[in-house]
Amino acid sequence: MPVDAAKIDRLTEWLIDGARSSPDIRATIAEVCGRLRQAGVPVSRFVLLFLQLHPNLLGSRFCWLEDGSIEQTDARFGLFDDADFRDNPMSVLLETRQPIRRKLCDPDCPADFQLLQRLKAEGVTDYLVAPMLFSDGEAHGMTWATTREGGFEKADLAALERIRGPFTRVFESYILRLTASNLLSAYVGHDIGHKILAGKVRRGDVEEITACVVFADLVGFTRLSNERPATEVLKRLNTFYDCVVPPILERGGEVLKFMGDGILAIFPIKPEEPDAEVTACRLALAALRQAWGGGDGPAFSEDRPPFRAAVHVGKVQYGNIGALNRLDFTAIGPAVNLTARFLEAAKAVEGQTVVSEPVARLLQLDPALAEHVSIRDFEGKQPVYTVARMAAD
């Protein structure tokens, strides 16, 4: 089947126009590969490998097959040191930025990469690795494979080269959006990052919401930081965060601040949902229980450092606060202040995690469980409930 030049022209124009009818990169890949086949280019396999700015990942890989399926896998740090990756044409492409073609159906085709043997066994007759060069000089890569007898023809290769530049520009735009989303999620949280990207960027963009507020900090951190090497202090601090943060995020909480050895998190409450306040408080306590080991009381260890926490519920001001050119998306208000003071009270009642009277009332806790302590900057003694004395959910 000859290549339909008019269809390749339309595909190229669609890419130059920004592939606007495709909502994401997976849809764009599917559209490009599908339209290439409709135009007579016998693509049977397409792989896109890209590096990204991400705290936990080196990059990602999309693999499209002719049945229309698309598989996405993540590339972890250390990929470049992996022997299998070094023995792959893609590693050479990222270094040289030059295309590589291996016509596997040719008896004289070099067998210089282990991957080629596997592809040949799967029926691939021709394999092309092409660079995707971004405007800032970054290099990423894509591969095209076919199982057609005789491999790619000149017209096929010309069509693939024709779309490479426009496809790269569309992909670069996707990577820029992905990088912004990744970094905002890593530094300010997924929900806040989404709000910022949606336009919540002006100082004063603040709303009053009801939330379950959580403060937590590492026990003995001051002494540890004064007496132990910095590497040991950082390791213990990161271990604490690894225990506390994931359970909060898994249950819909937002970690707003890391403050030395402590965190501030909230579980926003949607008033239209039935029993929303009760649900938020239960989720907060469930997250803290998971962080300390999952039992009725803490099971702290070297891998689960001891921490204190306080839980309160109330109205907070949630949004952009700060200087004109340096903003923080956070929560403030009396409910936040009182939660911080309850964290101090945890020392007085010798409890690792405490909740306020409003939380206890929502969870229908026995008032006899409370101890009354003085809270700095607040009048009178406040009832404080120690979570370790409560039955687990």
MISE-458054 format. One record per residue (C-alpha): residue in three letters; residue number from 1; z, y, x. Coordinates in Angstrom, 1 decimal, always signed. Layout:
MISE-458054
site type=ALA; seq=NUM; up=Z; north=Y; east=X
...
This chain:
MISE-458054
site type=MET; seq=1; up=+0.0; north=+0.0; east=+0.0
site type=PRO; seq=2; up=-1.1; north=+3.3; east=+1.6
site type=VAL; seq=3; up=+1.4; north=+6.2; east=+1.8
site type=ASP; seq=4; up=+1.0; north=+8.6; east=-1.0
site type=ALA; seq=5; up=+0.9; north=+12.0; east=+0.8
site type=ALA; seq=6; up=+1.4; north=+14.0; east=-2.4
site type=LYS; seq=7; up=+4.7; north=+12.2; east=-3.1
site type=ILE; seq=8; up=+5.9; north=+12.8; east=+0.4
site type=ASP; seq=9; up=+5.1; north=+16.4; east=+0.0
site type=ARG; seq=10; up=+7.1; north=+16.6; east=-3.2
site type=LEU; seq=11; up=+10.1; north=+14.8; east=-1.5
site type=THR; seq=12; up=+9.9; north=+17.2; east=+1.4
site type=GLU; seq=13; up=+9.8; north=+20.2; east=-0.9
site type=TRP; seq=14; up=+12.8; north=+18.8; east=-2.9
site type=LEU; seq=15; up=+14.8; north=+18.5; east=+0.4
site type=ILE; seq=16; up=+13.8; north=+22.0; east=+1.5
site type=ASP; seq=17; up=+15.0; north=+23.3; east=-1.8
site type=GLY; seq=18; up=+18.4; north=+21.8; east=-1.1
site type=ALA; seq=19; up=+18.2; north=+18.5; east=-3.0
site type=ARG; seq=20; up=+19.9; north=+20.4; east=-5.8
site type=SER; seq=21; up=+19.5; north=+17.7; east=-8.4
site type=SER; seq=22; up=+21.7; north=+15.3; east=-6.4
site type=PRO; seq=23; up=+25.5; north=+15.8; east=-6.8
site type=ASP; seq=24; up=+26.6; north=+14.3; east=-3.5
site type=ILE; seq=25; up=+25.3; north=+12.7; east=-0.3
site type=ARG; seq=26; up=+25.3; north=+9.2; east=-1.8
site type=ALA; seq=27; up=+23.0; north=+10.3; east=-4.5
site type=THR; seq=28; up=+20.8; north=+12.2; east=-2.0
site type=ILE; seq=29; up=+20.5; north=+9.0; east=+0.2
site type=ALA; seq=30; up=+19.6; north=+6.9; east=-2.9
site type=GLU; seq=31; up=+17.0; north=+9.5; east=-4.0
site type=VAL; seq=32; up=+15.4; north=+9.8; east=-0.6
site type=CYS; seq=33; up=+15.1; north=+6.1; east=+0.0
site type=GLY; seq=34; up=+13.9; north=+5.4; east=-3.5
site type=ARG; seq=35; up=+11.2; north=+8.1; east=-3.4
site type=LEU; seq=36; up=+10.1; north=+6.9; east=+0.0
site type=ARG; seq=37; up=+9.5; north=+3.4; east=-1.4
site type=GLN; seq=38; up=+7.7; north=+4.9; east=-4.4
site type=ALA; seq=39; up=+5.4; north=+6.7; east=-2.0
site type=GLY; seq=40; up=+4.6; north=+3.5; east=-0.2
site type=VAL; seq=41; up=+6.9; north=+3.7; east=+2.8
site type=PRO; seq=42; up=+8.4; north=+0.2; east=+3.1
site type=VAL; seq=43; up=+12.0; north=+1.1; east=+3.8
site type=SER; seq=44; up=+14.3; north=-1.9; east=+3.4
site type=ARG; seq=45; up=+17.5; north=-0.5; east=+5.1
site type=PHE; seq=46; up=+18.7; north=+2.9; east=+5.9
site type=VAL; seq=47; up=+21.9; north=+3.8; east=+7.9
site type=LEU; seq=48; up=+23.4; north=+7.3; east=+8.3
site type=LEU; seq=49; up=+26.1; north=+7.7; east=+10.9
site type=PHE; seq=50; up=+27.9; north=+11.0; east=+11.3
site type=LEU; seq=51; up=+30.8; north=+12.4; east=+13.2
site type=GLN; seq=52; up=+33.2; north=+14.7; east=+11.4
site type=LEU; seq=53; up=+36.2; north=+16.9; east=+12.0
site type=HIS; seq=54; up=+39.0; north=+14.9; east=+10.5
site type=PRO; seq=55; up=+42.6; north=+14.2; east=+11.6
site type=ASN; seq=56; up=+42.3; north=+10.4; east=+11.1
site type=LEU; seq=57; up=+38.6; north=+9.6; east=+11.4
site type=LEU; seq=58; up=+35.9; north=+9.9; east=+14.0
site type=GLY; seq=59; up=+33.2; north=+9.7; east=+11.4
site type=SER; seq=60; up=+31.6; north=+7.7; east=+8.6
site type=ARG; seq=61; up=+28.6; north=+5.4; east=+8.0
site type=PHE; seq=62; up=+26.5; north=+5.0; east=+4.9
site type=CYS; seq=63; up=+24.3; north=+1.9; east=+4.6
site type=TRP; seq=64; up=+21.6; north=+1.8; east=+1.9
site type=LEU; seq=65; up=+19.8; north=-1.5; east=+1.1
site type=GLU; seq=66; up=+16.6; north=-2.0; east=-0.8
site type=ASP; seq=67; up=+18.5; north=-3.4; east=-3.8
site type=GLY; seq=68; up=+19.9; north=+0.2; east=-4.2
site type=SER; seq=69; up=+23.4; north=-0.6; east=-3.0
site type=ILE; seq=70; up=+25.2; north=+1.9; east=-0.7
site type=GLU; seq=71; up=+28.1; north=+0.9; east=+1.4
site type=GLN; seq=72; up=+30.4; north=+3.5; east=+3.1
site type=THR; seq=73; up=+32.6; north=+2.6; east=+6.0
site type=ASP; seq=74; up=+34.8; north=+4.8; east=+8.2
site type=ALA; seq=75; up=+34.6; north=+5.1; east=+11.9
site type=ARG; seq=76; up=+38.1; north=+5.2; east=+13.5
site type=PHE; seq=77; up=+38.9; north=+6.9; east=+16.8
site type=GLY; seq=78; up=+38.1; north=+4.7; east=+19.7
site type=LEU; seq=79; up=+34.7; north=+3.7; east=+18.3
site type=PHE; seq=80; up=+32.9; north=+5.0; east=+21.5
site type=ASP; seq=81; up=+35.1; north=+2.6; east=+23.6
site type=ASP; seq=82; up=+34.2; north=-0.4; east=+21.5
site type=ALA; seq=83; up=+31.9; north=-2.9; east=+23.3
site type=ASP; seq=84; up=+29.8; north=-3.6; east=+20.1
site type=PHE; seq=85; up=+29.1; north=+0.1; east=+19.6
site type=ARG; seq=86; up=+28.1; north=+0.6; east=+23.2
site type=ASP; seq=87; up=+25.7; north=-2.2; east=+22.8
site type=ASN; seq=88; up=+24.0; north=-0.4; east=+19.8
site type=PRO; seq=89; up=+21.0; north=+1.9; east=+19.8
site type=MET; seq=90; up=+23.0; north=+4.5; east=+17.9
site type=SER; seq=91; up=+25.3; north=+5.0; east=+20.9
site type=VAL; seq=92; up=+22.3; north=+5.7; east=+23.1
site type=LEU; seq=93; up=+20.8; north=+8.1; east=+20.6
site type=LEU; seq=94; up=+24.0; north=+10.2; east=+20.3
site type=GLU; seq=95; up=+24.0; north=+10.5; east=+24.1
site type=THR; seq=96; up=+20.2; north=+11.1; east=+24.7
site type=ARG; seq=97; up=+19.3; north=+12.7; east=+21.3
site type=GLN; seq=98; up=+15.9; north=+10.9; east=+21.6
site type=PRO; seq=99; up=+14.5; north=+8.6; east=+19.0
site type=ILE; seq=100; up=+14.4; north=+4.9; east=+19.7
site type=ARG; seq=101; up=+12.0; north=+2.4; east=+18.1
site type=ARG; seq=102; up=+12.0; north=-1.3; east=+18.4
site type=LYS; seq=103; up=+9.1; north=-3.2; east=+16.8
site type=LEU; seq=104; up=+10.8; north=-6.5; east=+16.4
site type=CYS; seq=105; up=+7.7; north=-8.4; east=+15.2
site type=ASP; seq=106; up=+6.0; north=-7.6; east=+18.5
site type=PRO; seq=107; up=+6.5; north=-10.5; east=+21.0
site type=ASP; seq=108; up=+6.9; north=-8.0; east=+23.8
site type=CYS; seq=109; up=+9.6; north=-6.0; east=+22.0
site type=PRO; seq=110; up=+12.6; north=-5.5; east=+24.3
site type=ALA; seq=111; up=+15.8; north=-7.3; east=+23.3
site type=ASP; seq=112; up=+18.0; north=-4.7; east=+24.9
site type=PHE; seq=113; up=+20.6; north=-4.4; east=+22.2
site type=GLN; seq=114; up=+22.6; north=-7.2; east=+20.6
site type=LEU; seq=115; up=+22.2; north=-5.6; east=+17.1
site type=LEU; seq=116; up=+18.4; north=-6.2; east=+17.3
site type=GLN; seq=117; up=+18.9; north=-10.0; east=+17.4
site type=ARG; seq=118; up=+20.9; north=-9.9; east=+14.2
site type=LEU; seq=119; up=+18.4; north=-7.6; east=+12.5
site type=LYS; seq=120; up=+15.5; north=-9.9; east=+13.5
site type=ALA; seq=121; up=+17.4; north=-12.9; east=+12.1
site type=GLU; seq=122; up=+17.7; north=-11.0; east=+8.8
site type=GLY; seq=123; up=+13.9; north=-10.5; east=+8.7
site type=VAL; seq=124; up=+13.7; north=-7.0; east=+10.0
site type=THR; seq=125; up=+10.3; north=-6.4; east=+11.6
site type=ASP; seq=126; up=+10.6; north=-2.8; east=+12.7
site type=TYR; seq=127; up=+13.6; north=-0.6; east=+13.5
site type=LEU; seq=128; up=+13.7; north=+3.2; east=+14.1
site type=VAL; seq=129; up=+16.7; north=+5.3; east=+15.2
site type=ALA; seq=130; up=+16.2; north=+9.0; east=+14.8
site type=PRO; seq=131; up=+18.4; north=+12.0; east=+15.7
site type=MET; seq=132; up=+19.7; north=+14.5; east=+13.2
site type=LEU; seq=133; up=+20.3; north=+17.7; east=+15.2
site type=PHE; seq=134; up=+22.4; north=+20.4; east=+13.5
site type=SER; seq=135; up=+22.0; north=+24.1; east=+14.0
site type=ASP; seq=136; up=+25.1; north=+24.3; east=+16.2
site type=GLY; seq=137; up=+23.8; north=+21.6; east=+18.5
site type=GLU; seq=138; up=+25.8; north=+18.6; east=+17.1
site type=ALA; seq=139; up=+24.0; north=+15.3; east=+17.0
site type=HIS; seq=140; up=+24.2; north=+12.6; east=+14.3
site type=GLY; seq=141; up=+21.9; north=+9.7; east=+13.7
site type=MET; seq=142; up=+20.0; north=+7.8; east=+11.1
site type=THR; seq=143; up=+18.1; north=+4.5; east=+11.2
site type=TRP; seq=144; up=+15.2; north=+3.1; east=+9.2
site type=ALA; seq=145; up=+14.3; north=-0.6; east=+9.0
site type=THR; seq=146; up=+11.6; north=-2.6; east=+7.3
site type=THR; seq=147; up=+11.0; north=-6.2; east=+6.6
site type=ARG; seq=148; up=+7.2; north=-5.7; east=+5.9
site type=GLU; seq=149; up=+5.0; north=-7.9; east=+8.0
site type=GLY; seq=150; up=+3.6; north=-5.9; east=+10.9
site type=GLY; seq=151; up=+6.4; north=-3.3; east=+10.7
site type=PHE; seq=152; up=+5.9; north=+0.4; east=+10.1
site type=GLU; seq=153; up=+2.4; north=+1.9; east=+10.3
site type=LYS; seq=154; up=+1.5; north=+5.3; east=+11.7
site type=ALA; seq=155; up=+1.5; north=+6.8; east=+8.3
site type=ASP; seq=156; up=+5.0; north=+5.4; east=+7.5
site type=LEU; seq=157; up=+6.4; north=+6.9; east=+10.8
site type=ALA; seq=158; up=+4.7; north=+10.2; east=+10.1
site type=ALA; seq=159; up=+6.3; north=+10.4; east=+6.6
site type=LEU; seq=160; up=+9.8; north=+9.6; east=+8.0
site type=GLU; seq=161; up=+9.3; north=+12.3; east=+10.7
site type=ARG; seq=162; up=+8.1; north=+14.7; east=+8.0
site type=ILE; seq=163; up=+11.3; north=+14.5; east=+6.0
site type=ARG; seq=164; up=+13.7; north=+14.3; east=+9.0
site type=GLY; seq=165; up=+14.2; north=+18.1; east=+9.5
site type=PRO; seq=166; up=+14.7; north=+19.0; east=+5.8
site type=PHE; seq=167; up=+16.9; north=+15.9; east=+5.3
site type=THR; seq=168; up=+19.0; north=+17.0; east=+8.3
site type=ARG; seq=169; up=+19.5; north=+20.5; east=+6.8
site type=VAL; seq=170; up=+20.7; north=+19.1; east=+3.5
site type=PHE; seq=171; up=+23.0; north=+16.7; east=+5.3
site type=GLU; seq=172; up=+24.4; north=+19.6; east=+7.5
site type=SER; seq=173; up=+25.3; north=+21.5; east=+4.4
site type=TYR; seq=174; up=+27.1; north=+18.4; east=+3.1
site type=ILE; seq=175; up=+29.0; north=+18.0; east=+6.3
site type=LEU; seq=176; up=+30.1; north=+21.7; east=+6.3
site type=ARG; seq=177; up=+31.5; north=+21.2; east=+2.8
site type=LEU; seq=178; up=+33.1; north=+17.9; east=+3.7
site type=THR; seq=179; up=+34.8; north=+19.4; east=+6.8
site type=ALA; seq=180; up=+36.2; north=+22.3; east=+4.8
site type=SER; seq=181; up=+37.6; north=+19.9; east=+2.3
site type=ASN; seq=182; up=+39.0; north=+17.6; east=+4.9
site type=LEU; seq=183; up=+40.8; north=+20.3; east=+6.8
site type=LEU; seq=184; up=+42.2; north=+22.0; east=+3.8
site type=SER; seq=185; up=+43.4; north=+18.7; east=+2.5
site type=ALA; seq=186; up=+45.0; north=+17.9; east=+5.8
site type=TYR; seq=187; up=+46.7; north=+21.3; east=+6.3
site type=VAL; seq=188; up=+47.5; north=+22.5; east=+2.8
site type=GLY; seq=189; up=+47.1; north=+19.4; east=+0.6
site type=HIS; seq=190; up=+44.4; north=+18.1; east=-1.7
site type=ASP; seq=191; up=+45.3; north=+20.0; east=-4.8
site type=ILE; seq=192; up=+45.8; north=+23.3; east=-3.0
site type=GLY; seq=193; up=+42.7; north=+22.7; east=-1.0
site type=HIS; seq=194; up=+40.7; north=+22.3; east=-4.2
site type=LYS; seq=195; up=+42.2; north=+25.5; east=-5.6
site type=ILE; seq=196; up=+41.3; north=+27.4; east=-2.5
site type=LEU; seq=197; up=+37.7; north=+26.1; east=-2.5
site type=ALA; seq=198; up=+37.5; north=+27.0; east=-6.2
site type=GLY; seq=199; up=+38.3; north=+30.6; east=-5.4
site type=LYS; seq=200; up=+42.1; north=+30.9; east=-5.4
site type=VAL; seq=201; up=+42.1; north=+33.0; east=-2.2
site type=ARG; seq=202; up=+43.5; north=+36.4; east=-3.1
site type=ARG; seq=203; up=+47.0; north=+37.5; east=-2.4
site type=GLY; seq=204; up=+48.8; north=+37.6; east=-5.8
site type=ASP; seq=205; up=+46.9; north=+34.6; east=-7.2
site type=VAL; seq=206; up=+50.2; north=+33.2; east=-8.4
site type=GLU; seq=207; up=+51.1; north=+31.3; east=-11.6
site type=GLU; seq=208; up=+54.4; north=+30.3; east=-13.0
site type=ILE; seq=209; up=+54.7; north=+26.5; east=-13.4
site type=THR; seq=210; up=+57.5; north=+24.1; east=-14.1
site type=ALA; seq=211; up=+57.9; north=+21.5; east=-11.3
site type=CYS; seq=212; up=+60.2; north=+18.9; east=-9.9
site type=VAL; seq=213; up=+61.1; north=+20.4; east=-6.5
site type=VAL; seq=214; up=+61.9; north=+18.2; east=-3.5
site type=PHE; seq=215; up=+63.4; north=+19.2; east=-0.2
site type=ALA; seq=216; up=+64.0; north=+16.6; east=+2.6
site type=ASP; seq=217; up=+65.0; north=+16.7; east=+6.2
site type=LEU; seq=218; up=+65.7; north=+14.4; east=+9.1
site type=VAL; seq=219; up=+69.3; north=+13.6; east=+9.9
site type=GLY; seq=220; up=+70.5; north=+14.5; east=+13.4
site type=PHE; seq=221; up=+67.3; north=+16.3; east=+14.4
site type=THR; seq=222; up=+69.1; north=+19.2; east=+16.1
site type=ARG; seq=223; up=+71.1; north=+16.9; east=+18.4
site type=LEU; seq=224; up=+68.0; north=+14.8; east=+19.0
site type=SER; seq=225; up=+65.8; north=+17.7; east=+20.0
site type=ASN; seq=226; up=+68.6; north=+19.1; east=+22.3
site type=GLU; seq=227; up=+69.2; north=+15.8; east=+24.1
site type=ARG; seq=228; up=+66.0; north=+13.8; east=+24.1
site type=PRO; seq=229; up=+62.5; north=+14.3; east=+25.7
site type=ALA; seq=230; up=+60.0; north=+16.2; east=+23.6
site type=THR; seq=231; up=+57.7; north=+13.1; east=+23.3
site type=GLU; seq=232; up=+60.6; north=+11.1; east=+21.7
site type=VAL; seq=233; up=+61.5; north=+13.9; east=+19.4
site type=LEU; seq=234; up=+57.9; north=+14.2; east=+18.2
site type=LYS; seq=235; up=+57.5; north=+10.5; east=+17.7
site type=ARG; seq=236; up=+60.7; north=+10.3; east=+15.6
site type=LEU; seq=237; up=+59.6; north=+13.4; east=+13.6
site type=ASN; seq=238; up=+56.2; north=+11.9; east=+12.9
site type=THR; seq=239; up=+57.7; north=+8.6; east=+11.9
site type=PHE; seq=240; up=+59.9; north=+10.4; east=+9.4
site type=TYR; seq=241; up=+56.9; north=+12.2; east=+7.9
site type=ASP; seq=242; up=+54.9; north=+9.0; east=+7.8
site type=CYS; seq=243; up=+57.8; north=+7.5; east=+5.7
site type=VAL; seq=244; up=+58.2; north=+10.4; east=+3.3
site type=VAL; seq=245; up=+54.9; north=+12.0; east=+2.8
site type=PRO; seq=246; up=+52.6; north=+9.1; east=+1.7
site type=PRO; seq=247; up=+54.9; north=+8.0; east=-1.2
site type=ILE; seq=248; up=+55.0; north=+11.6; east=-2.5
site type=LEU; seq=249; up=+51.2; north=+12.0; east=-2.4
site type=GLU; seq=250; up=+50.6; north=+8.6; east=-3.9
site type=ARG; seq=251; up=+52.6; north=+9.7; east=-7.0
site type=GLY; seq=252; up=+50.8; north=+13.0; east=-7.5
site type=GLY; seq=253; up=+53.2; north=+15.2; east=-5.6
site type=GLU; seq=254; up=+52.1; north=+18.1; east=-3.3
site type=VAL; seq=255; up=+53.6; north=+18.6; east=+0.1
site type=LEU; seq=256; up=+53.6; north=+22.4; east=+0.5
site type=LYS; seq=257; up=+55.4; north=+23.0; east=+3.8
site type=PHE; seq=258; up=+56.5; north=+21.3; east=+7.0
site type=MET; seq=259; up=+59.5; north=+23.3; east=+8.2
site type=GLY; seq=260; up=+60.6; north=+21.9; east=+11.6
site type=ASP; seq=261; up=+62.3; north=+18.7; east=+10.6
site type=GLY; seq=262; up=+62.0; north=+19.3; east=+6.8
site type=ILE; seq=263; up=+59.5; north=+19.3; east=+4.0
site type=LEU; seq=264; up=+59.1; north=+21.1; east=+0.7
site type=ALA; seq=265; up=+57.2; north=+19.2; east=-2.0
site type=ILE; seq=266; up=+56.7; north=+19.7; east=-5.7
site type=PHE; seq=267; up=+55.6; north=+17.5; east=-8.6
site type=PRO; seq=268; up=+53.9; north=+19.9; east=-11.0
site type=ILE; seq=269; up=+54.8; north=+19.3; east=-14.7
site type=LYS; seq=270; up=+52.1; north=+19.7; east=-17.4
site type=PRO; seq=271; up=+53.9; north=+20.8; east=-20.5
site type=GLU; seq=272; up=+51.2; north=+19.3; east=-22.8
site type=GLU; seq=273; up=+52.1; north=+15.8; east=-21.6
site type=PRO; seq=274; up=+54.9; north=+14.0; east=-23.5
site type=ASP; seq=275; up=+58.1; north=+13.5; east=-21.4
site type=ALA; seq=276; up=+56.4; north=+15.3; east=-18.5
site type=GLU; seq=277; up=+59.6; north=+16.5; east=-16.9
site type=VAL; seq=278; up=+61.2; north=+13.1; east=-17.1
site type=THR; seq=279; up=+58.1; north=+11.5; east=-15.6
site type=ALA; seq=280; up=+58.0; north=+14.0; east=-12.7
site type=CYS; seq=281; up=+61.6; north=+13.5; east=-11.8
site type=ARG; seq=282; up=+61.2; north=+9.7; east=-11.9
site type=LEU; seq=283; up=+58.2; north=+9.9; east=-9.7
site type=ALA; seq=284; up=+60.0; north=+12.1; east=-7.2
site type=LEU; seq=285; up=+62.9; north=+9.7; east=-7.0
site type=ALA; seq=286; up=+60.6; north=+6.7; east=-6.8
site type=ALA; seq=287; up=+58.9; north=+8.3; east=-3.8
site type=LEU; seq=288; up=+62.2; north=+8.9; east=-2.0
site type=ARG; seq=289; up=+63.3; north=+5.4; east=-2.7
site type=GLN; seq=290; up=+60.1; north=+4.0; east=-1.2
site type=ALA; seq=291; up=+60.6; north=+6.3; east=+1.8
site type=TRP; seq=292; up=+64.1; north=+4.9; east=+2.5
site type=GLY; seq=293; up=+63.1; north=+1.2; east=+2.0
site type=GLY; seq=294; up=+62.8; north=+0.6; east=-1.7
site type=GLY; seq=295; up=+66.3; north=-0.5; east=-2.5
site type=ASP; seq=296; up=+69.2; north=+1.0; east=-4.5
site type=GLY; seq=297; up=+70.4; north=+2.7; east=-1.3
site type=PRO; seq=298; up=+68.9; north=+3.7; east=+2.0
site type=ALA; seq=299; up=+67.8; north=+1.0; east=+4.5
site type=PHE; seq=300; up=+67.3; north=+3.2; east=+7.5
site type=SER; seq=301; up=+66.1; north=+1.8; east=+10.8
site type=GLU; seq=302; up=+64.2; north=+2.8; east=+13.9
site type=ASP; seq=303; up=+61.0; north=+2.7; east=+11.9
site type=ARG; seq=304; up=+62.6; north=+4.4; east=+8.9
site type=PRO; seq=305; up=+64.7; north=+7.3; east=+10.3
site type=PRO; seq=306; up=+67.6; north=+8.5; east=+8.2
site type=PHE; seq=307; up=+66.9; north=+11.6; east=+6.0
site type=ARG; seq=308; up=+68.5; north=+13.7; east=+3.3
site type=ALA; seq=309; up=+66.8; north=+14.9; east=+0.2
site type=ALA; seq=310; up=+67.5; north=+17.0; east=-2.8
site type=VAL; seq=311; up=+65.7; north=+17.0; east=-6.2
site type=HIS; seq=312; up=+65.8; north=+19.8; east=-8.8
site type=VAL; seq=313; up=+63.6; north=+20.8; east=-11.7
site type=GLY; seq=314; up=+62.7; north=+24.3; east=-12.9
site type=LYS; seq=315; up=+60.2; north=+27.1; east=-13.0
site type=VAL; seq=316; up=+58.5; north=+28.2; east=-9.7
site type=GLN; seq=317; up=+55.9; north=+30.8; east=-8.7
site type=TYR; seq=318; up=+53.0; north=+28.8; east=-7.3
site type=GLY; seq=319; up=+50.2; north=+30.4; east=-5.4
site type=ASN; seq=320; up=+49.1; north=+32.8; east=-2.6
site type=ILE; seq=321; up=+51.9; north=+34.8; east=-1.0
site type=GLY; seq=322; up=+51.8; north=+36.6; east=+2.4
site type=ALA; seq=323; up=+50.3; north=+39.4; east=+4.4
site type=LEU; seq=324; up=+46.8; north=+40.7; east=+3.7
site type=ASN; seq=325; up=+45.1; north=+38.6; east=+6.4
site type=ARG; seq=326; up=+47.6; north=+35.7; east=+6.6
site type=LEU; seq=327; up=+48.4; north=+33.9; east=+3.4
site type=ASP; seq=328; up=+50.4; north=+30.9; east=+2.4
site type=PHE; seq=329; up=+49.8; north=+28.8; east=-0.7
site type=THR; seq=330; up=+53.4; north=+27.8; east=-1.6
site type=ALA; seq=331; up=+56.1; north=+27.9; east=-4.2
site type=ILE; seq=332; up=+59.0; north=+30.3; east=-4.5
site type=GLY; seq=333; up=+61.7; north=+31.2; east=-7.0
site type=PRO; seq=334; up=+65.3; north=+30.4; east=-7.9
site type=ALA; seq=335; up=+64.5; north=+26.7; east=-8.5
site type=VAL; seq=336; up=+63.2; north=+26.4; east=-4.9
site type=ASN; seq=337; up=+66.2; north=+28.2; east=-3.5
site type=LEU; seq=338; up=+68.7; north=+26.1; east=-5.4
site type=THR; seq=339; up=+67.0; north=+22.9; east=-4.3
site type=ALA; seq=340; up=+67.4; north=+24.0; east=-0.7
site type=ARG; seq=341; up=+71.1; north=+24.7; east=-1.3
site type=PHE; seq=342; up=+71.5; north=+21.2; east=-2.8
site type=LEU; seq=343; up=+70.1; north=+19.8; east=+0.4
site type=GLU; seq=344; up=+73.0; north=+21.4; east=+2.2
site type=ALA; seq=345; up=+75.4; north=+20.0; east=-0.4
site type=ALA; seq=346; up=+74.2; north=+16.5; east=+0.4
site type=LYS; seq=347; up=+76.3; north=+16.7; east=+3.5
site type=ALA; seq=348; up=+79.4; north=+17.6; east=+1.5
site type=VAL; seq=349; up=+79.1; north=+14.6; east=-0.8
site type=GLU; seq=350; up=+78.1; north=+12.2; east=+2.0
site type=GLY; seq=351; up=+75.0; north=+11.3; east=+0.2
site type=GLN; seq=352; up=+71.5; north=+10.9; east=+1.6
site type=THR; seq=353; up=+69.7; north=+12.1; east=-1.5
site type=VAL; seq=354; up=+71.1; north=+14.2; east=-4.4
site type=VAL; seq=355; up=+69.8; north=+15.6; east=-7.7
site type=SER; seq=356; up=+70.8; north=+18.6; east=-9.7
site type=GLU; seq=357; up=+72.4; north=+18.5; east=-13.2
site type=PRO; seq=358; up=+69.1; north=+19.3; east=-15.0
site type=VAL; seq=359; up=+67.5; north=+16.3; east=-13.3
site type=ALA; seq=360; up=+70.5; north=+14.1; east=-14.1
site type=ARG; seq=361; up=+70.4; north=+15.2; east=-17.7
site type=LEU; seq=362; up=+66.6; north=+14.4; east=-18.0
site type=LEU; seq=363; up=+67.3; north=+11.0; east=-16.5
site type=GLN; seq=364; up=+70.4; north=+10.5; east=-18.8
site type=LEU; seq=365; up=+72.8; north=+9.9; east=-15.9
site type=ASP; seq=366; up=+76.5; north=+9.5; east=-16.5
site type=PRO; seq=367; up=+78.2; north=+12.9; east=-15.9
site type=ALA; seq=368; up=+81.1; north=+10.9; east=-14.4
site type=LEU; seq=369; up=+78.8; north=+10.2; east=-11.4
site type=ALA; seq=370; up=+78.8; north=+13.9; east=-10.5
site type=GLU; seq=371; up=+80.8; north=+15.7; east=-7.8
site type=HIS; seq=372; up=+81.3; north=+19.4; east=-8.1
site type=VAL; seq=373; up=+80.7; north=+21.4; east=-4.9
site type=SER; seq=374; up=+80.3; north=+25.0; east=-4.0
site type=ILE; seq=375; up=+76.7; north=+26.0; east=-3.4
site type=ARG; seq=376; up=+76.0; north=+28.9; east=-1.0
site type=ASP; seq=377; up=+74.7; north=+32.1; east=-2.8
site type=PHE; seq=378; up=+75.3; north=+30.6; east=-6.2
site type=GLU; seq=379; up=+78.5; north=+31.3; east=-8.3
site type=GLY; seq=380; up=+80.9; north=+28.6; east=-9.2
site type=LYS; seq=381; up=+80.8; north=+24.9; east=-8.3
site type=GLN; seq=382; up=+77.7; north=+22.9; east=-9.2
site type=PRO; seq=383; up=+77.5; north=+19.2; east=-10.3
site type=VAL; seq=384; up=+75.8; north=+17.1; east=-7.7
site type=TYR; seq=385; up=+74.6; north=+13.5; east=-8.2
site type=THR; seq=386; up=+74.2; north=+11.1; east=-5.3
site type=VAL; seq=387; up=+71.1; north=+8.9; east=-5.8
site type=ALA; seq=388; up=+72.5; north=+6.1; east=-3.8
site type=ARG; seq=389; up=+75.0; north=+5.4; east=-6.6
site type=MET; seq=390; up=+72.3; north=+5.2; east=-9.2
site type=ALA; seq=391; up=+70.5; north=+2.0; east=-10.3
site type=ALA; seq=392; up=+66.9; north=+1.8; east=-9.1
site type=ASP; seq=393; up=+64.1; north=+2.2; east=-11.6
